[in-house]
């Protein structure tokens, strides 16, 4: 069963913040329902094509290119460090992951701001 604690978030925060800093991105890190590690992107020079969207960590390579794809690859790697695993088998309806990954670009009430 997926579980991520506040302690695990604190452990991963320096790695995630380093990636955000490298790309001059502003964002926050949170835990949702004790099962998902969430990064909310608030602003930065990268253009995701929308000011309010959710990044699918399984299909981002097909939807983004260049610096955005580079950034997401590094961010997801940082979010999955520290003992992350995924032994799920969707065909047998068996889900076993250390924790889930959520990346949000903006929020419903505060859109992502592209800075130059």
MARLUMMAR-812278 format. One record per residue: residue number from 1; residue in one letter; z, y, x of N, C-alpha, C, O in turn. Coordinates in Angstrom, 1 decimal, m for minus. Layout:
# MARLUMMAR-812278
<num NUM | residuo A | n_up Z | n_north Y | n_east X | ca_up Z | ca_north Y | ca_east X | c_up Z | c_north Y | c_east X | o_up Z | o_north Y | o_east X>
...
# end
This chain:
# MARLUMMAR-812278
<num 1 | residuo X | n_up 0.0 | n_north m1.2 | n_east 0.8 | ca_up 0.0 | ca_north 0.0 | ca_east 0.0 | c_up 0.0 | c_north 1.2 | c_east 0.9 | o_up 0.7 | o_north 1.3 | o_east 1.9>
<num 2 | residuo X | n_up m0.8 | n_north 2.2 | n_east 0.5 | ca_up m0.9 | ca_north 3.4 | ca_east 1.3 | c_up 0.4 | c_north 4.2 | c_east 1.2 | o_up 0.9 | o_north 4.4 | o_east 0.1>
<num 3 | residuo X | n_up 0.8 | n_north 4.7 | n_east 2.4 | ca_up 2.0 | ca_north 5.5 | ca_east 2.4 | c_up 2.0 | c_north 6.4 | c_east 3.6 | o_up 1.7 | o_north 6.0 | o_east 4.7>
<num 4 | residuo X | n_up 2.2 | n_north 7.7 | n_east 3.4 | ca_up 2.3 | ca_north 8.6 | ca_east 4.5 | c_up 3.5 | c_north 9.5 | c_east 4.3 | o_up 3.7 | o_north 10.1 | o_east 3.2>
<num 5 | residuo X | n_up 4.4 | n_north 9.6 | n_east 5.3 | ca_up 5.7 | ca_north 10.3 | ca_east 5.1 | c_up 5.5 | c_north 11.7 | c_east 5.7 | o_up 4.5 | o_north 12.1 | o_east 6.4>
<num 6 | residuo X | n_up 6.5 | n_north 12.6 | n_east 5.5 | ca_up 6.5 | ca_north 13.9 | ca_east 6.1 | c_up 6.6 | c_north 13.8 | c_east 7.6 | o_up 6.1 | o_north 14.7 | o_east 8.3>
<num 7 | residuo X | n_up 7.3 | n_north 12.8 | n_east 8.0 | ca_up 7.5 | ca_north 12.6 | ca_east 9.5 | c_up 6.1 | c_north 12.3 | c_east 10.1 | o_up 5.8 | o_north 12.8 | o_east 11.2>
<num 8 | residuo X | n_up 5.3 | n_north 11.4 | n_east 9.5 | ca_up 4.0 | ca_north 11.1 | ca_east 10.0 | c_up 3.1 | c_north 12.4 | c_east 10.0 | o_up 2.3 | o_north 12.6 | o_east 10.9>
<num 9 | residuo X | n_up 3.2 | n_north 13.2 | n_east 8.9 | ca_up 2.5 | ca_north 14.4 | ca_east 8.9 | c_up 2.9 | c_north 15.3 | c_east 10.1 | o_up 2.0 | o_north 15.9 | o_east 10.7>
<num 10 | residuo X | n_up 4.2 | n_north 15.4 | n_east 10.4 | ca_up 4.6 | ca_north 16.2 | ca_east 11.5 | c_up 4.1 | c_north 15.7 | c_east 12.8 | o_up 3.8 | o_north 16.4 | o_east 13.7>
<num 11 | residuo X | n_up 4.0 | n_north 14.4 | n_east 12.9 | ca_up 3.5 | ca_north 13.7 | ca_east 14.1 | c_up 2.0 | c_north 14.0 | c_east 14.3 | o_up 1.5 | o_north 14.2 | o_east 15.4>
<num 12 | residuo X | n_up 1.2 | n_north 14.0 | n_east 13.2 | ca_up m0.2 | ca_north 14.2 | ca_east 13.3 | c_up m0.6 | c_north 15.7 | c_east 13.3 | o_up m1.7 | o_north 16.1 | o_east 13.7>
<num 13 | residuo X | n_up 0.3 | n_north 16.6 | n_east 12.9 | ca_up 0.0 | ca_north 18.0 | ca_east 12.7 | c_up m0.5 | c_north 18.7 | c_east 14.0 | o_up m1.5 | o_north 19.4 | o_east 14.0>
<num 14 | residuo X | n_up 0.0 | n_north 18.4 | n_east 15.2 | ca_up m0.5 | ca_north 19.0 | ca_east 16.4 | c_up m1.9 | c_north 18.7 | c_east 16.7 | o_up m2.7 | o_north 19.5 | o_east 17.2>
<num 15 | residuo X | n_up m2.3 | n_north 17.4 | n_east 16.4 | ca_up m3.7 | ca_north 16.9 | ca_east 16.7 | c_up m4.6 | c_north 17.6 | c_east 15.7 | o_up m5.7 | o_north 18.1 | o_east 16.1>
<num 16 | residuo X | n_up m4.2 | n_north 17.7 | n_east 14.4 | ca_up m5.1 | ca_north 18.3 | ca_east 13.4 | c_up m5.2 | c_north 19.8 | c_east 13.7 | o_up m6.3 | o_north 20.4 | o_east 13.6>
<num 17 | residuo X | n_up m4.1 | n_north 20.5 | n_east 14.0 | ca_up m4.1 | ca_north 21.9 | ca_east 14.3 | c_up m5.0 | c_north 22.2 | c_east 15.6 | o_up m5.6 | o_north 23.3 | o_east 15.6>
<num 18 | residuo X | n_up m5.0 | n_north 21.3 | n_east 16.5 | ca_up m5.9 | ca_north 21.5 | ca_east 17.7 | c_up m7.3 | c_north 21.5 | c_east 17.3 | o_up m8.1 | o_north 22.3 | o_east 17.9>
<num 19 | residuo X | n_up m7.7 | n_north 20.6 | n_east 16.4 | ca_up m9.1 | ca_north 20.6 | ca_east 16.0 | c_up m9.4 | c_north 21.9 | c_east 15.2 | o_up m10.5 | o_north 22.5 | o_east 15.3>
<num 20 | residuo X | n_up m8.5 | n_north 22.3 | n_east 14.3 | ca_up m8.7 | ca_north 23.5 | ca_east 13.5 | c_up m8.9 | c_north 24.7 | c_east 14.5 | o_up m9.8 | o_north 25.5 | o_east 14.3>
<num 21 | residuo X | n_up m8.0 | n_north 24.8 | n_east 15.4 | ca_up m8.1 | ca_north 25.9 | ca_east 16.4 | c_up m9.4 | c_north 25.9 | c_east 17.2 | o_up m10.0 | o_north 26.9 | o_east 17.5>
<num 22 | residuo X | n_up m9.8 | n_north 24.7 | n_east 17.7 | ca_up m11.0 | ca_north 24.6 | ca_east 18.5 | c_up m12.2 | c_north 25.2 | c_east 17.7 | o_up m13.1 | o_north 25.7 | o_east 18.4>
<num 23 | residuo X | n_up m12.3 | n_north 25.0 | n_east 16.4 | ca_up m13.4 | ca_north 25.5 | ca_east 15.6 | c_up m13.1 | c_north 26.8 | c_east 14.9 | o_up m13.9 | o_north 27.2 | o_east 14.0>
<num 24 | residuo X | n_up m12.0 | n_north 27.4 | n_east 15.2 | ca_up m11.5 | ca_north 28.7 | ca_east 14.6 | c_up m11.4 | c_north 28.6 | c_east 13.1 | o_up m11.8 | o_north 29.5 | o_east 12.4>
<num 25 | residuo X | n_up m10.9 | n_north 27.5 | n_east 12.6 | ca_up m10.7 | ca_north 27.2 | ca_east 11.2 | c_up m9.3 | c_north 27.5 | c_east 10.8 | o_up m8.4 | o_north 27.2 | o_east 11.6>
<num 26 | residuo X | n_up m9.1 | n_north 28.0 | n_east 9.6 | ca_up m7.7 | ca_north 28.1 | ca_east 9.1 | c_up m7.5 | c_north 27.2 | c_east 7.9 | o_up m8.4 | o_north 27.0 | o_east 7.1>
<num 27 | residuo X | n_up m6.4 | n_north 26.5 | n_east 8.0 | ca_up m6.1 | ca_north 25.5 | ca_east 6.9 | c_up m4.7 | c_north 25.1 | c_east 6.9 | o_up m3.9 | o_north 25.5 | o_east 7.8>
<num 28 | residuo X | n_up m4.3 | n_north 24.3 | n_east 5.9 | ca_up m3.0 | ca_north 23.8 | ca_east 5.8 | c_up m3.0 | c_north 22.3 | c_east 5.7 | o_up m4.0 | o_north 21.7 | o_east 5.4>
<num 29 | residuo X | n_up m1.9 | n_north 21.7 | n_east 6.1 | ca_up m1.7 | ca_north 20.2 | ca_east 6.0 | c_up m0.6 | c_north 19.9 | c_east 5.0 | o_up 0.4 | o_north 20.5 | o_east 5.0>
<num 30 | residuo X | n_up m0.9 | n_north 18.8 | n_east 4.2 | ca_up 0.1 | ca_north 18.5 | ca_east 3.2 | c_up 0.0 | c_north 16.9 | c_east 3.0 | o_up m0.9 | o_north 16.2 | o_east 3.5>
<num 31 | residuo X | n_up 1.0 | n_north 16.5 | n_east 2.2 | ca_up 1.1 | ca_north 15.1 | ca_east 1.8 | c_up 1.0 | c_north 15.1 | c_east 0.3 | o_up 1.8 | o_north 15.8 | o_east m0.4>
<num 32 | residuo X | n_up 0.1 | n_north 14.2 | n_east m0.3 | ca_up 0.0 | ca_north 14.2 | ca_east m1.7 | c_up 0.4 | c_north 12.8 | c_east m2.2 | o_up m0.1 | o_north 11.8 | o_east m1.8>
<num 33 | residuo X | n_up 1.4 | n_north 12.8 | n_east m3.1 | ca_up 1.9 | ca_north 11.6 | ca_east m3.7 | c_up 2.3 | c_north 10.5 | c_east m2.7 | o_up 2.3 | o_north 9.3 | o_east m3.1>
<num 34 | residuo X | n_up 2.8 | n_north 10.9 | n_east m1.6 | ca_up 3.2 | ca_north 9.9 | ca_east m0.5 | c_up 2.2 | c_north 9.0 | c_east m0.1 | o_up 2.5 | o_north 8.0 | o_east 0.6>
<num 35 | residuo X | n_up 0.9 | n_north 9.2 | n_east m0.5 | ca_up m0.2 | ca_north 8.2 | ca_east m0.1 | c_up m1.4 | c_north 8.9 | c_east 0.6 | o_up m2.1 | o_north 8.2 | o_east 1.2>
<num 36 | residuo X | n_up m1.5 | n_north 10.2 | n_east 0.5 | ca_up m2.7 | ca_north 10.9 | ca_east 1.0 | c_up m2.3 | c_north 12.0 | c_east 2.0 | o_up m1.4 | o_north 12.8 | o_east 1.7>
<num 37 | residuo X | n_up m2.9 | n_north 12.0 | n_east 3.2 | ca_up m2.8 | ca_north 13.1 | ca_east 4.1 | c_up m3.9 | c_north 14.1 | c_east 3.7 | o_up m5.1 | o_north 13.7 | o_east 3.8>
<num 38 | residuo X | n_up m3.5 | n_north 15.3 | n_east 3.4 | ca_up m4.5 | ca_north 16.3 | ca_east 2.9 | c_up m4.6 | c_north 17.5 | c_east 3.9 | o_up m3.6 | o_north 18.0 | o_east 4.4>
<num 39 | residuo X | n_up m5.8 | n_north 17.9 | n_east 4.2 | ca_up m6.1 | ca_north 19.1 | ca_east 4.9 | c_up m6.9 | c_north 20.0 | c_east 3.9 | o_up m8.0 | o_north 19.7 | o_east 3.5>
<num 40 | residuo X | n_up m6.3 | n_north 21.2 | n_east 3.7 | ca_up m7.0 | ca_north 22.2 | ca_east 2.8 | c_up m7.5 | c_north 23.3 | c_east 3.7 | o_up m6.8 | o_north 24.0 | o_east 4.4>
<num 41 | residuo X | n_up m8.8 | n_north 23.4 | n_east 3.8 | ca_up m9.5 | ca_north 24.4 | ca_east 4.6 | c_up m9.6 | c_north 25.8 | c_east 3.8 | o_up m10.1 | o_north 25.8 | o_east 2.7>
<num 42 | residuo X | n_up m9.1 | n_north 26.8 | n_east 4.5 | ca_up m9.0 | ca_north 28.1 | ca_east 3.8 | c_up m10.1 | c_north 29.1 | c_east 4.2 | o_up m10.7 | o_north 29.7 | o_east 3.4>
<num 43 | residuo X | n_up m10.4 | n_north 29.1 | n_east 5.5 | ca_up m11.4 | ca_north 30.0 | ca_east 6.0 | c_up m11.9 | c_north 29.6 | c_east 7.4 | o_up m11.2 | o_north 28.8 | o_east 8.1>
<num 44 | residuo X | n_up m13.1 | n_north 30.1 | n_east 7.8 | ca_up m13.6 | ca_north 29.7 | ca_east 9.1 | c_up m15.0 | c_north 30.1 | c_east 9.2 | o_up m15.7 | o_north 30.4 | o_east 8.2>
<num 45 | residuo X | n_up m15.6 | n_north 29.9 | n_east 10.4 | ca_up m17.0 | ca_north 30.3 | ca_east 10.6 | c_up m18.0 | c_north 29.2 | c_east 10.1 | o_up m19.2 | o_north 29.5 | o_east 10.1>
<num 46 | residuo X | n_up m17.5 | n_north 28.0 | n_east 9.8 | ca_up m18.4 | ca_north 27.0 | ca_east 9.3 | c_up m18.7 | c_north 27.1 | c_east 7.9 | o_up m17.9 | o_north 27.3 | o_east 7.0>
<num 47 | residuo X | n_up m20.0 | n_north 26.9 | n_east 7.5 | ca_up m20.5 | ca_north 27.0 | ca_east 6.2 | c_up m20.7 | c_north 25.6 | c_east 5.6 | o_up m21.6 | o_north 24.9 | o_east 6.1>
<num 48 | residuo X | n_up m19.9 | n_north 25.2 | n_east 4.6 | ca_up m20.0 | ca_north 23.9 | ca_east 4.0 | c_up m21.0 | c_north 23.9 | c_east 2.8 | o_up m21.1 | o_north 22.9 | o_east 2.1>
<num 49 | residuo X | n_up m21.6 | n_north 25.0 | n_east 2.5 | ca_up m22.5 | ca_north 25.1 | ca_east 1.4 | c_up m21.9 | c_north 25.3 | c_east 0.0 | o_up m22.6 | o_north 25.5 | o_east m1.0>
<num 50 | residuo X | n_up m20.6 | n_north 25.4 | n_east 0.0 | ca_up m19.8 | ca_north 25.6 | ca_east m1.2 | c_up m18.5 | c_north 26.2 | c_east m0.8 | o_up m17.9 | o_north 26.0 | o_east 0.3>
<num 51 | residuo X | n_up m17.9 | n_north 27.0 | n_east m1.7 | ca_up m16.6 | ca_north 27.6 | ca_east m1.4 | c_up m15.4 | c_north 26.9 | c_east m2.0 | o_up m14.3 | o_north 27.2 | o_east m1.9>
<num 52 | residuo X | n_up m15.8 | n_north 25.8 | n_east m2.8 | ca_up m14.8 | ca_north 25.0 | ca_east m3.4 | c_up m15.3 | c_north 23.6 | c_east m3.6 | o_up m16.0 | o_north 23.3 | o_east m4.5>
<num 53 | residuo X | n_up m15.0 | n_north 22.7 | n_east m2.6 | ca_up m15.5 | ca_north 21.3 | ca_east m2.7 | c_up m14.6 | c_north 20.3 | c_east m2.0 | o_up m13.7 | o_north 20.8 | o_east m1.3>
<num 54 | residuo X | n_up m14.8 | n_north 19.1 | n_east m2.3 | ca_up m14.0 | ca_north 18.0 | ca_east m1.6 | c_up m14.9 | c_north 17.3 | c_east m0.7 | o_up m16.1 | o_north 16.9 | o_east m1.0>
<num 55 | residuo X | n_up m14.5 | n_north 17.0 | n_east 0.5 | ca_up m15.3 | ca_north 16.3 | ca_east 1.5 | c_up m15.0 | c_north 14.8 | c_east 1.4 | o_up m13.8 | o_north 14.4 | o_east 1.4>
<num 56 | residuo X | n_up m16.0 | n_north 14.0 | n_east 1.2 | ca_up m15.8 | ca_north 12.5 | ca_east 1.1 | c_up m15.8 | c_north 12.0 | c_east 2.6 | o_up m16.8 | o_north 12.1 | o_east 3.3>
<num 57 | residuo X | n_up m14.7 | n_north 11.5 | n_east 3.0 | ca_up m14.6 | ca_north 11.0 | ca_east 4.4 | c_up m15.4 | c_north 9.8 | c_east 4.8 | o_up m15.6 | o_north 9.5 | o_east 5.9>
<num 58 | residuo X | n_up m16.0 | n_north 9.2 | n_east 3.7 | ca_up m16.8 | ca_north 8.0 | ca_east 4.0 | c_up m18.3 | c_north 8.4 | c_east 4.0 | o_up m19.1 | o_north 7.6 | o_east 4.6>
<num 59 | residuo X | n_up m18.7 | n_north 9.5 | n_east 3.5 | ca_up m20.1 | ca_north 9.9 | ca_east 3.4 | c_up m20.5 | c_north 11.2 | c_east 4.0 | o_up m21.6 | o_north 11.7 | o_east 3.8>
<num 60 | residuo X | n_up m19.6 | n_north 11.9 | n_east 4.7 | ca_up m19.8 | ca_north 13.2 | ca_east 5.2 | c_up m21.0 | c_north 13.2 | c_east 6.2 | o_up m21.7 | o_north 14.2 | o_east 6.3>
<num 61 | residuo X | n_up m21.2 | n_north 12.1 | n_east 6.9 | ca_up m22.3 | ca_north 12.1 | ca_east 7.9 | c_up m23.7 | c_north 12.3 | c_east 7.3 | o_up m24.6 | o_north 12.8 | o_east 7.9>
<num 62 | residuo X | n_up m23.8 | n_north 11.8 | n_east 6.0 | ca_up m25.1 | ca_north 12.0 | ca_east 5.3 | c_up m25.3 | c_north 13.3 | c_east 4.7 | o_up m26.4 | o_north 13.7 | o_east 4.3>
<num 63 | residuo X | n_up m24.2 | n_north 14.1 | n_east 4.5 | ca_up m24.3 | ca_north 15.4 | ca_east 3.8 | c_up m24.2 | c_north 16.6 | c_east 4.7 | o_up m24.6 | o_north 17.7 | o_east 4.3>
<num 64 | residuo X | n_up m23.7 | n_north 16.4 | n_east 5.9 | ca_up m23.6 | ca_north 17.6 | ca_east 6.8 | c_up m24.2 | c_north 17.3 | c_east 8.2 | o_up m24.4 | o_north 16.2 | o_east 8.6>
<num 65 | residuo X | n_up m24.6 | n_north 18.4 | n_east 8.9 | ca_up m25.2 | ca_north 18.3 | ca_east 10.2 | c_up m24.6 | c_north 19.3 | c_east 11.1 | o_up m23.8 | o_north 20.1 | o_east 10.7>
<num 66 | residuo X | n_up m25.0 | n_north 19.2 | n_east 12.4 | ca_up m24.6 | ca_north 20.2 | ca_east 13.4 | c_up m23.1 | c_north 20.4 | c_east 13.6 | o_up m22.4 | o_north 19.4 | o_east 13.6>
<num 67 | residuo X | n_up m22.7 | n_north 21.6 | n_east 13.7 | ca_up m21.2 | ca_north 21.9 | ca_east 14.0 | c_up m20.3 | c_north 21.4 | c_east 12.8 | o_up m19.2 | o_north 21.0 | o_east 13.1>
<num 68 | residuo X | n_up m20.8 | n_north 21.5 | n_east 11.6 | ca_up m19.9 | ca_north 21.1 | ca_east 10.5 | c_up m19.7 | c_north 19.6 | c_east 10.6 | o_up m18.5 | o_north 19.2 | o_east 10.4>
<num 69 | residuo X | n_up m20.7 | n_north 18.8 | n_east 10.9 | ca_up m20.5 | ca_north 17.4 | ca_east 11.1 | c_up m19.6 | c_north 17.1 | c_east 12.3 | o_up m18.8 | o_north 16.2 | o_east 12.2>
<num 70 | residuo X | n_up m19.8 | n_north 17.8 | n_east 13.4 | ca_up m19.0 | ca_north 17.7 | ca_east 14.6 | c_up m17.5 | c_north 17.9 | c_east 14.2 | o_up m16.6 | o_north 17.1 | o_east 14.6>
<num 71 | residuo X | n_up m17.3 | n_north 19.0 | n_east 13.5 | ca_up m15.9 | ca_north 19.4 | ca_east 13.1 | c_up m15.3 | c_north 18.3 | c_east 12.3 | o_up m14.2 | o_north 17.9 | o_east 12.5>
<num 72 | residuo X | n_up m16.0 | n_north 17.9 | n_east 11.2 | ca_up m15.4 | ca_north 16.9 | ca_east 10.3 | c_up m15.2 | c_north 15.5 | c_east 11.1 | o_up m14.2 | o_north 14.9 | o_east 10.8>
<num 73 | residuo X | n_up m16.0 | n_north 15.2 | n_east 12.0 | ca_up m15.8 | ca_north 13.9 | ca_east 12.7 | c_up m14.5 | c_north 14.0 | c_east 13.5 | o_up m13.7 | o_north 13.1 | o_east 13.6>
<num 74 | residuo X | n_up m14.3 | n_north 15.1 | n_east 14.2 | ca_up m13.1 | ca_north 15.3 | ca_east 15.0 | c_up m11.8 | c_north 15.4 | c_east 14.1 | o_up m10.8 | o_north 14.9 | o_east 14.4>
<num 75 | residuo X | n_up m12.0 | n_north 16.1 | n_east 13.0 | ca_up m10.8 | ca_north 16.3 | ca_east 12.1 | c_up m10.4 | c_north 15.0 | c_east 11.5 | o_up m9.2 | o_north 14.7 | o_east 11.4>
<num 76 | residuo X | n_up m11.4 | n_north 14.2 | n_east 11.0 | ca_up m11.1 | ca_north 12.9 | ca_east 10.4 | c_up m10.5 | c_north 12.0 | c_east 11.5 | o_up m9.5 | o_north 11.2 | o_east 11.2>
<num 77 | residuo X | n_up m11.0 | n_north 12.0 | n_east 12.7 | ca_up m10.4 | ca_north 11.2 | ca_east 13.8 | c_up m8.9 | c_north 11.6 | c_east 14.0 | o_up m8.1 | o_north 10.7 | o_east 14.2>
<num 78 | residuo X | n_up m8.6 | n_north 12.9 | n_east 14.0 | ca_up m7.2 | ca_north 13.3 | ca_east 14.2 | c_up m6.4 | c_north 12.9 | c_east 13.0 | o_up m5.2 | o_north 12.5 | o_east 13.2>
<num 79 | residuo X | n_up m6.9 | n_north 12.9 | n_east 11.8 | ca_up m6.1 | ca_north 12.5 | ca_east 10.6 | c_up m5.9 | c_north 11.0 | c_east 10.6 | o_up m4.9 | o_north 10.6 | o_east 10.0>
<num 80 | residuo X | n_up m6.8 | n_north 10.3 | n_east 11.2 | ca_up m6.6 | ca_north 8.8 | ca_east 11.3 | c_up m5.9 | c_north 8.3 | c_east 12.5 | o_up m5.7 | o_north 7.1 | o_east 12.6>
<num 81 | residuo X | n_up m5.5 | n_north 9.1 | n_east 13.4 | ca_up m4.7 | ca_north 8.7 | ca_east 14.6 | c_up m3.3 | c_north 8.3 | c_east 14.2 | o_up m2.9 | o_north 8.6 | o_east 13.1>
<num 82 | residuo X | n_up m2.6 | n_north 7.7 | n_east 15.1 | ca_up m1.2 | ca_north 7.4 | ca_east 14.8 | c_up m1.0 | c_north 6.2 | c_east 14.0 | o_up 0.0 | o_north 6.2 | o_east 13.2>
<num 83 | residuo X | n_up m1.8 | n_north 5.1 | n_east 14.1 | ca_up m1.5 | ca_north 3.9 | ca_east 13.4 | c_up m2.3 | c_north 3.7 | c_east 12.1 | o_up m1.9 | o_north 2.8 | o_east 11.3>
<num 84 | residuo X | n_up m3.3 | n_north 4.5 | n_east 11.9 | ca_up m4.1 | ca_north 4.4 | ca_east 10.6 | c_up m4.9 | c_north 3.1 | c_east 10.7 | o_up m5.4 | o_north 2.7 | o_east 11.7>
<num 85 | residuo X | n_up m5.0 | n_north 2.4 | n_east 9.5 | ca_up m5.8 | ca_north 1.2 | ca_east 9.4 | c_up m6.4 | c_north 1.1 | c_east 8.0 | o_up m5.8 | o_north 1.8 | o_east 7.1>
<num 86 | residuo X | n_up m7.4 | n_north 0.4 | n_east 7.8 | ca_up m8.0 | ca_north 0.1 | ca_east 6.5 | c_up m8.5 | c_north m1.3 | c_east 6.4 | o_up m9.5 | o_north m1.7 | o_east 7.0>
<num 87 | residuo X | n_up m7.7 | n_north m2.2 | n_east 5.7 | ca_up m8.1 | ca_north m3.6 | ca_east 5.6 | c_up m8.5 | c_north m3.9 | c_east 4.2 | o_up m8.3 | o_north m5.0 | o_east 3.7>
<num 88 | residuo X | n_up m9.0 | n_north m2.9 | n_east 3.5 | ca_up m9.4 | ca_north m3.0 | ca_east 2.1 | c_up m10.7 | c_north m3.9 | c_east 2.0 | o_up m11.5 | o_north m3.8 | o_east 2.9>
<num 89 | residuo X | n_up m10.8 | n_north m4.6 | n_east 0.9 | ca_up m11.9 | ca_north m5.4 | ca_east 0.5 | c_up m12.3 | c_north m5.1 | c_east m0.9 | o_up m11.7 | o_north m5.6 | o_east m1.8>
<num 90 | residuo X | n_up m13.3 | n_north m4.2 | n_east m1.1 | ca_up m13.6 | ca_north m3.7 | ca_east m2.4 | c_up m14.2 | c_north m4.8 | c_east m3.3 | o_up m14.0 | o_north m4.7 | o_east m4.5>
<num 91 | residuo X | n_up m14.8 | n_north m5.8 | n_east m2.7 | ca_up m15.4 | ca_north m6.9 | ca_east m3.5 | c_up m14.3 | c_north m7.7 | c_east m4.2 | o_up m14.6 | o_north m8.3 | o_east m5.2>
<num 92 | residuo X | n_up m13.2 | n_north m7.9 | n_east m3.6 | ca_up m12.1 | ca_north m8.7 | ca_east m4.2 | c_up m11.0 | c_north m7.8 | c_east m4.8 | o_up m10.0 | o_north m8.3 | o_east m5.2>
<num 93 | residuo X | n_up m11.3 | n_north m6.5 | n_east m4.9 | ca_up m10.4 | ca_north m5.5 | ca_east m5.5 | c_up m9.0 | c_north m5.5 | c_east m4.8 | o_up m8.0 | o_north m5.5 | o_east m5.4>
<num 94 | residuo X | n_up m9.1 | n_north m5.6 | n_east m3.4 | ca_up m7.9 | ca_north m5.6 | ca_east m2.6 | c_up m7.9 | c_north m4.3 | c_east m1.7 | o_up m8.9 | o_north m4.0 | o_east m1.0>
<num 95 | residuo X | n_up m6.9 | n_north m3.5 | n_east m1.9 | ca_up m6.8 | ca_north m2.2 | ca_east m1.2 | c_up m5.6 | c_north m2.2 | c_east m0.3 | o_up m4.5 | o_north m2.3 | o_east m0.8>
<num 96 | residuo X | n_up m5.8 | n_north m2.0 | n_east 1.0 | ca_up m4.7 | ca_north m2.0 | ca_east 1.9 | c_up m5.1 | c_north m1.0 | c_east 3.0 | o_up m5.8 | o_north m1.4 | o_east 4.0>
<num 97 | residuo X | n_up m4.6 | n_north 0.2 | n_east 2.9 | ca_up m4.9 | ca_north 1.2 | ca_east 3.9 | c_up m3.5 | c_north 1.9 | c_east 4.3 | o_up m2.6 | o_north 1.9 | o_east 3.5>
<num 98 | residuo X | n_up m3.4 | n_north 2.3 | n_east 5.5 | ca_up m2.2 | ca_north 3.0 | ca_east 6.0 | c_up m1.9 | c_north 4.2 | c_east 5.1 | o_up m0.8 | o_north 4.4 | o_east 4.6>
<num 99 | residuo X | n_up m2.9 | n_north 5.1 | n_east 5.0 | ca_up m2.9 | ca_north 6.2 | ca_east 4.1 | c_up m4.3 | c_north 6.7 | c_east 3.8 | o_up m5.2 | o_north 6.3 | o_east 4.5>
<num 100 | residuo X | n_up m4.4 | n_north 7.5 | n_east 2.8 | ca_up m5.7 | ca_north 8.0 | ca_east 2.4 | c_up m5.9 | c_north 9.4 | c_east 3.0 | o_up m5.0 | o_north 10.1 | o_east 3.4>
<num 101 | residuo X | n_up m7.2 | n_north 9.8 | n_east 3.2 | ca_up m7.6 | ca_north 11.1 | ca_east 3.8 | c_up m8.2 | c_north 11.9 | c_east 2.7 | o_up m9.2 | o_north 11.5 | o_east 2.1>
<num 102 | residuo X | n_up m7.7 | n_north 13.2 | n_east 2.6 | ca_up m8.4 | ca_north 14.1 | ca_east 1.7 | c_up m8.6 | c_north 15.4 | c_east 2.5 | o_up m7.7 | o_north 15.9 | o_east 3.1>
<num 103 | residuo X | n_up m9.9 | n_north 15.9 | n_east 2.3 | ca_up m10.2 | ca_north 17.2 | ca_east 2.9 | c_up m10.8 | c_north 18.1 | c_east 1.8 | o_up m11.8 | o_north 17.7 | o_east 1.2>
<num 104 | residuo X | n_up m10.1 | n_north 19.2 | n_east 1.6 | ca_up m10.6 | ca_north 20.1 | ca_east 0.5 | c_up m11.1 | c_north 21.4 | c_east 1.2 | o_up m10.4 | o_north 22.0 | o_east 2.1>
<num 105 | residuo X | n_up m12.2 | n_north 21.9 | n_east 0.7 | ca_up m12.8 | ca_north 23.2 | ca_east 1.2 | c_up m12.5 | c_north 24.2 | c_east 0.1 | o_up m13.1 | o_north 24.1 | o_east m1.0>
<num 106 | residuo X | n_up m11.5 | n_north 25.0 | n_east 0.3 | ca_up m11.1 | ca_north 26.0 | ca_east m0.7 | c_up m10.3 | c_north 25.3 | c_east m1.8 | o_up m10.0 | o_north 24.0 | o_east m1.7>
<num 107 | residuo X | n_up m9.8 | n_north 26.0 | n_east m2.7 | ca_up m9.1 | ca_north 25.5 | ca_east m3.9 | c_up m9.7 | c_north 26.1 | c_east m5.2 | o_up m10.5 | o_north 27.0 | o_east m5.1>
<num 108 | residuo X | n_up m9.3 | n_north 25.5 | n_east m6.3 | ca_up m9.9 | ca_north 26.0 | ca_east m7.5 | c_up m9.6 | c_north 27.5 | c_east m7.8 | o_up m10.4 | o_north 28.2 | o_east m8.4>
<num 109 | residuo X | n_up m8.4 | n_north 28.0 | n_east m7.3 | ca_up m8.0 | ca_north 29.4 | ca_east m7.5 | c_up m8.2 | c_north 30.2 | c_east m6.3 | o_up m8.0 | o_north 31.5 | o_east m6.4>
<num 110 | residuo X | n_up m8.6 | n_north 29.7 | n_east m5.2 | ca_up m8.8 | ca_north 30.5 | ca_east m3.9 | c_up m9.9 | c_north 29.8 | c_east m3.1 | o_up m9.7 | o_north 28.9 | o_east m2.4>
<num 111 | residuo X | n_up m11.1 | n_north 30.4 | n_east m3.3 | ca_up m12.3 | ca_north 29.8 | ca_east m2.6 | c_up m12.2 | c_north 29.9 | c_east m1.1 | o_up m11.6 | o_north 30.8 | o_east m0.5>
<num 112 | residuo X | n_up m12.9 | n_north 29.0 | n_east m0.4 | ca_up m13.1 | ca_north 29.0 | ca_east 1.0 | c_up m13.8 | c_north 30.3 | c_east 1.4 | o_up m14.8 | o_north 30.6 | o_east 0.8>
<num 113 | residuo X | n_up m13.4 | n_north 30.9 | n_east 2.5 | ca_up m14.1 | ca_north 32.1 | ca_east 3.0 | c_up m14.8 | c_north 31.9 | c_east 4.3 | o_up m14.1 | o_north 31.5 | o_east 5.3>
<num 114 | residuo X | n_up m16.1 | n_north 32.1 | n_east 4.3 | ca_up m16.8 | ca_north 31.9 | ca_east 5.6 | c_up m16.7 | c_north 33.2 | c_east 6.3 | o_up m17.1 | o_north 34.3 | o_east 5.8>
<num 115 | residuo X | n_up m16.2 | n_north 33.1 | n_east 7.6 | ca_up m16.0 | ca_north 34.3 | ca_east 8.4 | c_up m17.0 | c_north 34.3 | c_east 9.5 | o_up m17.5 | o_north 33.2 | o_east 9.9>
<num 116 | residuo X | n_up m17.3 | n_north 35.4 | n_east 10.1 | ca_up m18.3 | ca_north 35.5 | ca_east 11.2 | c_up m17.7 | c_north 36.1 | c_east 12.4 | o_up m18.3 | o_north 36.2 | o_east 13.4>
# end
